Amino acid sequence: MTRRHASRPGRDWRTALLTGRFNSGALAAHLGIAPNASATVVAFDLREPASGDVVSQDARRAEAAEIISVHAASYRRSALVTQACGQVYAMLPERAEGSAPEGPLARWAEDVVSALRHHLRTPVQAVVAGTAPRLDDIPAVKLRGHHGLQVLARTPERQVATHTALTASLMVRDVLGLLDRHGDIRHPAIEELARHDDLHGTEMCRSLLLYLDAFGDVGRVAKDLNVHPNTLRYRVRKAVALTGLDLDDPEHRLAAMLQLRLSRETPGTSPFPGG
Protein backbone atom coordinates (compact mmCIF):
# COMPACT_ATOMS: atom_id res chain seq x y z
CA MET A 1 0.00 0.00 0.00
CA THR A 2 1.30 3.49 -0.79
CA ARG A 3 0.61 6.72 1.04
CA ARG A 4 -1.18 8.29 -1.92
CA HIS A 5 -3.96 5.67 -1.60
CA ALA A 6 -4.55 6.53 2.07
CA SER A 7 -5.19 10.19 1.23
CA ARG A 8 -7.70 9.76 -1.60
CA PRO A 9 -11.03 11.45 -0.89
CA GLY A 10 -13.15 8.65 -2.36
CA ARG A 11 -13.71 5.66 -0.15
CA ASP A 12 -15.75 3.24 -2.31
CA TRP A 13 -12.86 0.82 -2.72
CA ARG A 14 -12.02 1.06 1.00
CA THR A 15 -15.61 0.19 1.88
CA ALA A 16 -15.36 -2.71 -0.56
CA LEU A 17 -12.53 -4.08 1.57
CA LEU A 18 -14.87 -4.22 4.56
CA THR A 19 -17.92 -5.60 2.77
CA GLY A 20 -16.20 -8.21 0.61
CA ARG A 21 -17.86 -6.84 -2.54
CA PHE A 22 -14.66 -6.84 -4.52
CA ASN A 23 -12.36 -8.96 -6.62
CA SER A 24 -9.42 -9.38 -4.25
CA GLY A 25 -6.89 -9.86 -7.03
CA ALA A 26 -7.99 -6.77 -8.95
CA LEU A 27 -8.21 -4.66 -5.79
CA ALA A 28 -4.76 -5.78 -4.64
CA ALA A 29 -3.34 -4.77 -8.01
CA HIS A 30 -5.13 -1.41 -7.77
CA LEU A 31 -3.67 -0.80 -4.30
CA GLY A 32 -0.24 -2.05 -5.25
CA ILE A 33 -0.15 -4.78 -2.60
CA ALA A 34 0.02 -8.56 -2.52
CA PRO A 35 -3.35 -10.38 -2.40
CA ASN A 36 -2.10 -12.28 0.66
CA ALA A 37 -1.22 -9.10 2.56
CA SER A 38 -2.46 -9.12 6.16
CA ALA A 39 -4.06 -6.22 8.04
CA THR A 40 -5.37 -5.63 11.54
CA VAL A 41 -8.83 -4.09 11.85
CA VAL A 42 -9.77 -1.68 14.64
CA ALA A 43 -13.41 -0.57 14.94
CA PHE A 44 -14.51 2.78 16.44
CA ASP A 45 -17.97 4.03 17.39
CA LEU A 46 -19.17 7.44 18.52
CA ARG A 47 -21.56 6.74 21.38
CA GLU A 48 -23.77 9.74 20.73
CA PRO A 49 -27.46 9.72 21.64
CA ALA A 50 -29.72 9.39 18.61
CA SER A 51 -30.78 12.91 17.68
CA GLY A 52 -32.42 12.37 14.32
CA ASP A 53 -30.02 14.88 12.76
CA VAL A 54 -28.46 12.56 10.22
CA VAL A 55 -26.46 15.31 8.51
CA SER A 56 -24.82 16.36 11.78
CA GLN A 57 -24.07 12.78 12.74
CA ASP A 58 -22.53 12.07 9.34
CA ALA A 59 -20.38 15.19 9.62
CA ARG A 60 -19.11 14.22 13.07
CA ARG A 61 -18.38 10.69 11.90
CA ALA A 62 -16.44 12.10 8.94
CA GLU A 63 -14.48 14.32 11.33
CA ALA A 64 -13.75 11.28 13.49
CA ALA A 65 -12.54 9.39 10.42
CA GLU A 66 -10.12 12.22 9.61
CA ILE A 67 -8.72 12.20 13.15
CA ILE A 68 -8.35 8.42 13.08
CA SER A 69 -6.64 8.66 9.67
CA VAL A 70 -3.97 10.98 11.07
CA HIS A 71 -3.22 8.63 13.96
CA ALA A 72 -3.39 5.54 11.74
CA ALA A 73 -0.94 6.99 9.20
CA SER A 74 1.51 7.67 12.04
CA TYR A 75 1.15 4.14 13.36
CA ARG A 76 1.20 2.38 9.97
CA ARG A 77 2.34 4.46 7.01
CA SER A 78 -0.09 2.86 4.55
CA ALA A 79 -3.10 2.54 6.84
CA LEU A 80 -6.63 2.79 5.46
CA VAL A 81 -9.61 4.32 7.25
CA THR A 82 -13.24 4.25 6.15
CA GLN A 83 -16.81 4.23 7.44
CA ALA A 84 -19.34 1.40 7.42
CA CYS A 85 -22.47 0.49 9.40
CA GLY A 86 -22.40 3.84 11.19
CA GLN A 87 -18.91 3.14 12.51
CA VAL A 88 -15.33 3.91 11.51
CA TYR A 89 -12.77 1.21 10.74
CA ALA A 90 -9.00 1.43 10.56
CA MET A 91 -7.17 -1.22 8.53
CA LEU A 92 -3.55 -1.39 9.58
CA PRO A 93 -1.23 -3.41 7.29
CA GLU A 94 1.15 -5.76 9.07
CA ARG A 95 4.85 -5.88 8.32
CA ALA A 96 5.11 -9.66 8.63
CA GLU A 97 2.90 -12.71 8.50
CA GLY A 98 0.85 -13.56 11.56
CA SER A 99 -1.29 -11.57 13.98
CA ALA A 100 -0.08 -8.34 15.52
CA PRO A 101 0.32 -8.24 19.33
CA GLU A 102 -2.91 -7.00 20.89
CA GLY A 103 -1.21 -5.03 23.66
CA PRO A 104 0.41 -2.31 21.51
CA LEU A 105 -2.70 -2.11 19.29
CA ALA A 106 -4.95 -1.65 22.32
CA ARG A 107 -2.69 1.13 23.64
CA TRP A 108 -2.76 2.79 20.21
CA ALA A 109 -6.55 2.53 20.15
CA GLU A 110 -6.72 4.06 23.65
CA ASP A 111 -4.69 7.04 22.44
CA VAL A 112 -7.01 7.48 19.45
CA VAL A 113 -10.13 7.22 21.60
CA SER A 114 -8.73 9.83 23.99
CA ALA A 115 -8.05 12.16 21.06
CA LEU A 116 -11.54 11.64 19.66
CA ARG A 117 -13.17 12.29 23.03
CA HIS A 118 -11.10 15.47 23.42
CA HIS A 119 -11.85 16.86 19.96
CA LEU A 120 -15.47 15.71 19.57
CA ARG A 121 -16.57 15.97 23.21
CA THR A 122 -18.50 12.73 22.96
CA PRO A 123 -18.05 9.18 24.31
CA VAL A 124 -16.13 6.90 21.96
CA GLN A 125 -15.36 3.20 22.17
CA ALA A 126 -13.07 0.96 20.12
CA VAL A 127 -12.52 -2.76 19.56
CA VAL A 128 -9.30 -4.31 18.27
CA ALA A 129 -11.02 -6.88 16.06
CA GLY A 130 -7.94 -8.88 15.08
CA THR A 131 -5.76 -9.52 12.06
CA ALA A 132 -7.05 -10.63 8.66
CA PRO A 133 -4.38 -12.89 7.13
CA ARG A 134 -5.55 -11.98 3.59
CA LEU A 135 -7.65 -9.28 1.93
CA ASP A 136 -10.46 -11.81 1.54
CA ASP A 137 -10.62 -12.17 5.34
CA ILE A 138 -11.09 -8.47 6.15
CA PRO A 139 -14.94 -8.58 6.01
CA ALA A 140 -15.05 -11.38 8.60
CA VAL A 141 -12.71 -9.50 10.93
CA LYS A 142 -14.70 -6.30 10.39
CA LEU A 143 -17.84 -8.18 11.46
CA ARG A 144 -16.06 -9.26 14.64
CA GLY A 145 -15.34 -5.61 15.36
CA HIS A 146 -18.96 -4.66 14.69
CA HIS A 147 -20.26 -7.32 17.07
CA GLY A 148 -17.60 -6.44 19.60
CA LEU A 149 -18.76 -2.82 19.66
CA GLN A 150 -22.33 -4.01 20.27
CA VAL A 151 -21.17 -5.96 23.33
CA LEU A 152 -18.87 -3.17 24.54
CA ALA A 153 -21.79 -0.71 24.50
CA ARG A 154 -23.14 -2.48 27.61
CA THR A 155 -20.15 -1.21 29.61
CA PRO A 156 -19.79 2.47 28.62
CA GLU A 157 -17.04 3.00 31.20
CA ARG A 158 -14.70 0.83 29.08
CA GLN A 159 -13.04 2.76 26.27
CA VAL A 160 -11.22 -0.05 24.45
CA ALA A 161 -11.39 -3.84 24.33
CA THR A 162 -9.84 -6.56 22.21
CA HIS A 163 -11.88 -9.23 20.48
CA THR A 164 -10.04 -11.81 22.59
CA ALA A 165 -11.17 -10.12 25.81
CA LEU A 166 -14.76 -10.06 24.54
CA THR A 167 -14.83 -13.71 23.40
CA ALA A 168 -16.89 -14.97 26.35
CA SER A 169 -19.43 -12.14 26.03
CA LEU A 170 -19.71 -12.69 22.28
CA MET A 171 -20.20 -16.41 22.81
CA VAL A 172 -23.05 -15.80 25.27
CA ARG A 173 -24.53 -13.25 22.86
CA ASP A 174 -24.57 -15.84 20.08
CA VAL A 175 -26.14 -18.47 22.33
CA LEU A 176 -28.86 -16.02 23.39
CA GLY A 177 -29.46 -15.19 19.73
CA LEU A 178 -29.89 -18.88 18.99
CA LEU A 179 -32.36 -19.26 21.87
CA ASP A 180 -34.27 -16.18 20.72
CA ARG A 181 -34.75 -17.74 17.29
CA HIS A 182 -36.04 -20.98 18.82
CA GLY A 183 -38.96 -20.07 21.04
CA ASP A 184 -39.72 -23.71 21.73
CA ILE A 185 -36.51 -24.05 23.77
CA ARG A 186 -37.53 -22.57 27.11
CA HIS A 187 -37.33 -23.64 30.75
CA PRO A 188 -40.90 -23.73 32.14
CA ALA A 189 -39.64 -22.88 35.62
CA ILE A 190 -38.31 -19.50 34.48
CA GLU A 191 -41.49 -18.79 32.53
CA GLU A 192 -43.47 -19.47 35.70
CA LEU A 193 -41.22 -17.13 37.67
CA ALA A 194 -41.68 -14.39 35.07
CA ARG A 195 -45.46 -14.78 35.23
CA HIS A 196 -45.34 -14.49 39.02
CA ASP A 197 -43.33 -11.25 38.78
CA ASP A 198 -45.77 -9.88 36.23
CA LEU A 199 -48.84 -10.72 38.30
CA HIS A 200 -47.52 -9.65 41.70
CA GLY A 201 -45.07 -6.88 40.83
CA THR A 202 -42.17 -8.77 42.42
CA GLU A 203 -38.53 -8.83 41.28
CA MET A 204 -37.61 -12.47 41.70
CA CYS A 205 -36.32 -12.88 38.13
CA ARG A 206 -33.93 -9.99 38.51
CA SER A 207 -32.91 -11.04 42.01
CA LEU A 208 -32.27 -14.63 40.94
CA LEU A 209 -30.21 -13.59 37.90
CA LEU A 210 -28.01 -11.24 39.93
CA TYR A 211 -27.63 -13.92 42.59
CA LEU A 212 -26.52 -16.48 40.00
CA ASP A 213 -24.22 -14.00 38.24
CA ALA A 214 -22.55 -13.23 41.57
CA PHE A 215 -22.01 -16.91 42.46
CA GLY A 216 -24.36 -16.57 45.41
CA ASP A 217 -22.63 -13.55 46.97
CA VAL A 218 -25.67 -12.41 48.96
CA GLY A 219 -24.03 -9.33 50.48
CA ARG A 220 -22.95 -7.92 47.13
CA VAL A 221 -26.26 -8.57 45.38
CA ALA A 222 -28.31 -7.21 48.28
CA LYS A 223 -26.27 -4.01 48.11
CA ASP A 224 -26.83 -3.74 44.35
CA LEU A 225 -30.58 -4.25 44.85
CA ASN A 226 -30.66 -1.96 47.88
CA VAL A 227 -32.37 -4.60 50.02
CA HIS A 228 -31.48 -6.42 53.23
CA PRO A 229 -29.53 -9.67 52.68
CA ASN A 230 -32.35 -11.61 54.35
CA THR A 231 -34.77 -10.16 51.78
CA LEU A 232 -32.62 -11.51 48.98
CA ARG A 233 -32.34 -14.91 50.66
CA TYR A 234 -36.12 -15.01 50.96
CA ARG A 235 -36.55 -14.17 47.26
CA VAL A 236 -34.17 -16.90 46.18
CA ARG A 237 -35.82 -19.49 48.45
CA LYS A 238 -39.26 -18.50 47.17
CA ALA A 239 -38.08 -18.65 43.54
CA VAL A 240 -36.84 -22.19 44.15
CA ALA A 241 -40.08 -23.17 45.90
CA LEU A 242 -42.22 -21.77 43.08
CA THR A 243 -40.28 -23.30 40.22
CA GLY A 244 -38.59 -26.42 41.53
CA LEU A 245 -35.20 -25.21 40.28
CA ASP A 246 -32.28 -27.08 41.82
CA LEU A 247 -29.59 -24.46 42.28
CA ASP A 248 -27.13 -27.17 43.34
CA ASP A 249 -27.37 -28.59 39.81
CA PRO A 250 -24.97 -26.78 37.42
CA GLU A 251 -27.22 -27.44 34.41
CA HIS A 252 -30.23 -25.94 36.21
CA ARG A 253 -28.13 -22.87 37.05
CA LEU A 254 -26.86 -22.52 33.48
CA ALA A 255 -30.32 -22.93 31.95
CA ALA A 256 -31.78 -20.41 34.39
CA MET A 257 -29.01 -17.88 33.73
CA LEU A 258 -29.39 -18.13 29.96
CA GLN A 259 -33.16 -17.77 29.94
CA LEU A 260 -33.12 -14.96 32.51
CA ARG A 261 -30.55 -13.08 30.43
CA LEU A 262 -32.63 -13.65 27.30
CA SER A 263 -35.70 -12.27 29.08
CA ARG A 264 -33.76 -9.24 30.26
CA GLU A 265 -32.43 -8.43 26.80
CA THR A 266 -35.54 -9.15 24.71
CA PRO A 267 -37.56 -5.93 24.22
CA GLY A 268 -41.26 -6.17 25.01
CA THR A 269 -41.07 -9.56 26.70
CA SER A 270 -38.86 -8.87 29.70
CA PRO A 271 -40.12 -9.32 33.27
CA PHE A 272 -37.35 -7.00 34.38
CA PRO A 273 -38.19 -3.37 35.27
CA GLY A 274 -37.58 -1.17 32.24
CA GLY A 275 -37.20 -4.25 29.98
C-alpha positions as CSV (number, residue, x, y, z in Angstrom):
1,M,0.0,0.0,0.0
2,T,1.3,3.5,-0.8
3,R,0.6,6.7,1.0
4,R,-1.2,8.3,-1.9
5,H,-4.0,5.7,-1.6
6,A,-4.5,6.5,2.1
7,S,-5.2,10.2,1.2
8,R,-7.7,9.8,-1.6
9,P,-11.0,11.5,-0.9
10,G,-13.1,8.6,-2.4
11,R,-13.7,5.7,-0.2
12,D,-15.8,3.2,-2.3
13,W,-12.9,0.8,-2.7
14,R,-12.0,1.1,1.0
15,T,-15.6,0.2,1.9
16,A,-15.4,-2.7,-0.6
17,L,-12.5,-4.1,1.6
18,L,-14.9,-4.2,4.6
19,T,-17.9,-5.6,2.8
20,G,-16.2,-8.2,0.6
21,R,-17.9,-6.8,-2.5
22,F,-14.7,-6.8,-4.5
23,N,-12.4,-9.0,-6.6
24,S,-9.4,-9.4,-4.3
25,G,-6.9,-9.9,-7.0
26,A,-8.0,-6.8,-8.9
27,L,-8.2,-4.7,-5.8
28,A,-4.8,-5.8,-4.6
29,A,-3.3,-4.8,-8.0
30,H,-5.1,-1.4,-7.8
31,L,-3.7,-0.8,-4.3
32,G,-0.2,-2.0,-5.2
33,I,-0.1,-4.8,-2.6
34,A,0.0,-8.6,-2.5
35,P,-3.4,-10.4,-2.4
36,N,-2.1,-12.3,0.7
37,A,-1.2,-9.1,2.6
38,S,-2.5,-9.1,6.2
39,A,-4.1,-6.2,8.0
40,T,-5.4,-5.6,11.5
41,V,-8.8,-4.1,11.9
42,V,-9.8,-1.7,14.6
43,A,-13.4,-0.6,14.9
44,F,-14.5,2.8,16.4
45,D,-18.0,4.0,17.4
46,L,-19.2,7.4,18.5
47,R,-21.6,6.7,21.4
48,E,-23.8,9.7,20.7
49,P,-27.5,9.7,21.6
50,A,-29.7,9.4,18.6
51,S,-30.8,12.9,17.7
52,G,-32.4,12.4,14.3
53,D,-30.0,14.9,12.8
54,V,-28.5,12.6,10.2
55,V,-26.5,15.3,8.5
56,S,-24.8,16.4,11.8
57,Q,-24.1,12.8,12.7
58,D,-22.5,12.1,9.3
59,A,-20.4,15.2,9.6
60,R,-19.1,14.2,13.1
61,R,-18.4,10.7,11.9
62,A,-16.4,12.1,8.9
63,E,-14.5,14.3,11.3
64,A,-13.7,11.3,13.5
65,A,-12.5,9.4,10.4
66,E,-10.1,12.2,9.6
67,I,-8.7,12.2,13.2
68,I,-8.4,8.4,13.1
69,S,-6.6,8.7,9.7
70,V,-4.0,11.0,11.1
71,H,-3.2,8.6,14.0
72,A,-3.4,5.5,11.7
73,A,-0.9,7.0,9.2
74,S,1.5,7.7,12.0
75,Y,1.1,4.1,13.4
76,R,1.2,2.4,10.0
77,R,2.3,4.5,7.0
78,S,-0.1,2.9,4.5
79,A,-3.1,2.5,6.8
80,L,-6.6,2.8,5.5
81,V,-9.6,4.3,7.3
82,T,-13.2,4.2,6.2
83,Q,-16.8,4.2,7.4
84,A,-19.3,1.4,7.4
85,C,-22.5,0.5,9.4
86,G,-22.4,3.8,11.2
87,Q,-18.9,3.1,12.5
88,V,-15.3,3.9,11.5
89,Y,-12.8,1.2,10.7
90,A,-9.0,1.4,10.6
91,M,-7.2,-1.2,8.5
92,L,-3.5,-1.4,9.6
93,P,-1.2,-3.4,7.3
94,E,1.2,-5.8,9.1
95,R,4.9,-5.9,8.3
96,A,5.1,-9.7,8.6
97,E,2.9,-12.7,8.5
98,G,0.9,-13.6,11.6
99,S,-1.3,-11.6,14.0
100,A,-0.1,-8.3,15.5
101,P,0.3,-8.2,19.3
102,E,-2.9,-7.0,20.9
103,G,-1.2,-5.0,23.7
104,P,0.4,-2.3,21.5
105,L,-2.7,-2.1,19.3
106,A,-4.9,-1.7,22.3
107,R,-2.7,1.1,23.6
108,W,-2.8,2.8,20.2
109,A,-6.6,2.5,20.1
110,E,-6.7,4.1,23.7
111,D,-4.7,7.0,22.4
112,V,-7.0,7.5,19.5
113,V,-10.1,7.2,21.6
114,S,-8.7,9.8,24.0
115,A,-8.0,12.2,21.1
116,L,-11.5,11.6,19.7
117,R,-13.2,12.3,23.0
118,H,-11.1,15.5,23.4
119,H,-11.9,16.9,20.0
120,L,-15.5,15.7,19.6
121,R,-16.6,16.0,23.2
122,T,-18.5,12.7,23.0
123,P,-18.1,9.2,24.3
124,V,-16.1,6.9,22.0
125,Q,-15.4,3.2,22.2
126,A,-13.1,1.0,20.1
127,V,-12.5,-2.8,19.6
128,V,-9.3,-4.3,18.3
129,A,-11.0,-6.9,16.1
130,G,-7.9,-8.9,15.1
131,T,-5.8,-9.5,12.1
132,A,-7.0,-10.6,8.7
133,P,-4.4,-12.9,7.1
134,R,-5.5,-12.0,3.6
135,L,-7.6,-9.3,1.9
136,D,-10.5,-11.8,1.5
137,D,-10.6,-12.2,5.3
138,I,-11.1,-8.5,6.2
139,P,-14.9,-8.6,6.0
140,A,-15.0,-11.4,8.6
141,V,-12.7,-9.5,10.9
142,K,-14.7,-6.3,10.4
143,L,-17.8,-8.2,11.5
144,R,-16.1,-9.3,14.6
145,G,-15.3,-5.6,15.4
146,H,-19.0,-4.7,14.7
147,H,-20.3,-7.3,17.1
148,G,-17.6,-6.4,19.6
149,L,-18.8,-2.8,19.7
150,Q,-22.3,-4.0,20.3
151,V,-21.2,-6.0,23.3
152,L,-18.9,-3.2,24.5
153,A,-21.8,-0.7,24.5
154,R,-23.1,-2.5,27.6
155,T,-20.1,-1.2,29.6
156,P,-19.8,2.5,28.6
157,E,-17.0,3.0,31.2
158,R,-14.7,0.8,29.1
159,Q,-13.0,2.8,26.3
160,V,-11.2,0.0,24.4
161,A,-11.4,-3.8,24.3
162,T,-9.8,-6.6,22.2
163,H,-11.9,-9.2,20.5
164,T,-10.0,-11.8,22.6
165,A,-11.2,-10.1,25.8
166,L,-14.8,-10.1,24.5
167,T,-14.8,-13.7,23.4
168,A,-16.9,-15.0,26.4
169,S,-19.4,-12.1,26.0
170,L,-19.7,-12.7,22.3
171,M,-20.2,-16.4,22.8
172,V,-23.0,-15.8,25.3
173,R,-24.5,-13.3,22.9
174,D,-24.6,-15.8,20.1
175,V,-26.1,-18.5,22.3
176,L,-28.9,-16.0,23.4
177,G,-29.5,-15.2,19.7
178,L,-29.9,-18.9,19.0
179,L,-32.4,-19.3,21.9
180,D,-34.3,-16.2,20.7
181,R,-34.7,-17.7,17.3
182,H,-36.0,-21.0,18.8
183,G,-39.0,-20.1,21.0
184,D,-39.7,-23.7,21.7
185,I,-36.5,-24.0,23.8
186,R,-37.5,-22.6,27.1
187,H,-37.3,-23.6,30.8
188,P,-40.9,-23.7,32.1
189,A,-39.6,-22.9,35.6
190,I,-38.3,-19.5,34.5
191,E,-41.5,-18.8,32.5
192,E,-43.5,-19.5,35.7
193,L,-41.2,-17.1,37.7
194,A,-41.7,-14.4,35.1
195,R,-45.5,-14.8,35.2
196,H,-45.3,-14.5,39.0
197,D,-43.3,-11.3,38.8
198,D,-45.8,-9.9,36.2
199,L,-48.8,-10.7,38.3
200,H,-47.5,-9.7,41.7
201,G,-45.1,-6.9,40.8
202,T,-42.2,-8.8,42.4
203,E,-38.5,-8.8,41.3
204,M,-37.6,-12.5,41.7
205,C,-36.3,-12.9,38.1
206,R,-33.9,-10.0,38.5
207,S,-32.9,-11.0,42.0
208,L,-32.3,-14.6,40.9
209,L,-30.2,-13.6,37.9
210,L,-28.0,-11.2,39.9
211,Y,-27.6,-13.9,42.6
212,L,-26.5,-16.5,40.0
213,D,-24.2,-14.0,38.2
214,A,-22.5,-13.2,41.6
215,F,-22.0,-16.9,42.5
216,G,-24.4,-16.6,45.4
217,D,-22.6,-13.5,47.0
218,V,-25.7,-12.4,49.0
219,G,-24.0,-9.3,50.5
220,R,-22.9,-7.9,47.1
221,V,-26.3,-8.6,45.4
222,A,-28.3,-7.2,48.3
223,K,-26.3,-4.0,48.1
224,D,-26.8,-3.7,44.3
225,L,-30.6,-4.3,44.8
226,N,-30.7,-2.0,47.9
227,V,-32.4,-4.6,50.0
228,H,-31.5,-6.4,53.2
229,P,-29.5,-9.7,52.7
230,N,-32.4,-11.6,54.4
231,T,-34.8,-10.2,51.8
232,L,-32.6,-11.5,49.0
233,R,-32.3,-14.9,50.7
234,Y,-36.1,-15.0,51.0
235,R,-36.5,-14.2,47.3
236,V,-34.2,-16.9,46.2
237,R,-35.8,-19.5,48.4
238,K,-39.3,-18.5,47.2
239,A,-38.1,-18.7,43.5
240,V,-36.8,-22.2,44.1
241,A,-40.1,-23.2,45.9
242,L,-42.2,-21.8,43.1
243,T,-40.3,-23.3,40.2
244,G,-38.6,-26.4,41.5
245,L,-35.2,-25.2,40.3
246,D,-32.3,-27.1,41.8
247,L,-29.6,-24.5,42.3
248,D,-27.1,-27.2,43.3
249,D,-27.4,-28.6,39.8
250,P,-25.0,-26.8,37.4
251,E,-27.2,-27.4,34.4
252,H,-30.2,-25.9,36.2
253,R,-28.1,-22.9,37.1
254,L,-26.9,-22.5,33.5
255,A,-30.3,-22.9,31.9
256,A,-31.8,-20.4,34.4
257,M,-29.0,-17.9,33.7
258,L,-29.4,-18.1,30.0
259,Q,-33.2,-17.8,29.9
260,L,-33.1,-15.0,32.5
261,R,-30.6,-13.1,30.4
262,L,-32.6,-13.6,27.3
263,S,-35.7,-12.3,29.1
264,R,-33.8,-9.2,30.3
265,E,-32.4,-8.4,26.8
266,T,-35.5,-9.2,24.7
267,P,-37.6,-5.9,24.2
268,G,-41.3,-6.2,25.0
269,T,-41.1,-9.6,26.7
270,S,-38.9,-8.9,29.7
271,P,-40.1,-9.3,33.3
272,F,-37.4,-7.0,34.4
273,P,-38.2,-3.4,35.3
274,G,-37.6,-1.2,32.2
275,G,-37.2,-4.2,30.0
